[in-house]
Amino acid sequence: MSATSLDVLALGNAIVDVISRAEEDFLAAHAMPKGSMTLIDEARAEAVYAAMGPGVEISGGSAANTAVGVAALGGRSGFVGLVRDDALGT
């Protein structure tokens, strides 16, 4: 096996970001401060999904985003994280 050299190896949570338009009253009703990030459990995610309009799911998390940024700048990067065995983790 040959050794691989990376400039950055990022370790973190494999987070899925959900981007959606929301009115101020929706954010207030669901205790979501504007411009914030909150980790939520499966039950809360299902409740919010049921109440919101369509959204776009994209990979996220600061560690993964950092690895992508390093690669975009020409560096060699890797990411180590864990996903859950659910619809977003497959």
SVG drawing of the C-alpha trace seen along z (x, -y; Angstrom):
<svg xmlns="http://www.w3.org/2000/svg" viewBox="-47 -38 51 40">
<polyline fill="none" stroke="black" stroke-width="0.4" points="0.0,0.0 1.4,-3.4 1.2,-6.4 -1.0,-9.3 -0.1,-12.8 -2.8,-15.3 -2.5,-19.0 -5.6,-18.9 -7.5,-16.0 -10.8,-17.2 -12.6,-15.3 -16.1,-16.2 -19.8,-15.6 -21.2,-14.7 -24.1,-17.3 -26.8,-17.8 -27.9,-21.5 -31.4,-22.1 -31.9,-25.4 -35.4,-26.8 -37.3,-30.1 -39.1,-30.9 -41.2,-33.8 -40.3,-35.5 -43.4,-34.0 -42.4,-30.5 -39.0,-31.0 -40.5,-32.4 -43.1,-29.6 -40.3,-27.0 -37.9,-28.9 -35.3,-29.3 -33.3,-32.5 -32.6,-34.0 -29.1,-33.4 -28.4,-30.6 -27.6,-26.9 -29.1,-24.4 -28.5,-20.6 -31.9,-18.9 -33.0,-15.3 -35.1,-13.2 -38.4,-14.0 -37.9,-17.8 -36.6,-17.4 -39.7,-15.5 -41.9,-18.2 -40.1,-21.0 -40.1,-19.2 -43.8,-18.7 -44.4,-22.4 -42.0,-23.9 -42.1,-24.3 -39.7,-22.6 -36.0,-22.7 -32.7,-21.8 -30.5,-19.3 -26.8,-19.8 -23.8,-18.4 -22.5,-20.7 -20.7,-21.0 -17.6,-23.2 -15.1,-20.3 -16.4,-19.1 -16.8,-22.6 -13.2,-23.3 -12.0,-20.2 -13.9,-21.4 -12.4,-24.9 -8.9,-23.5 -9.5,-21.4 -11.0,-24.3 -7.8,-26.2 -5.7,-23.4 -4.8,-21.6 -5.2,-17.9 -7.8,-17.3 -9.8,-14.5 -12.8,-14.2 -13.5,-11.7 -17.1,-11.7 -20.0,-9.5 -23.4,-9.4 -26.6,-7.9 -28.5,-5.0 -31.4,-7.1 -32.7,-8.8 -30.0,-11.6 -27.2,-9.2 -27.5,-6.8"/>
</svg>
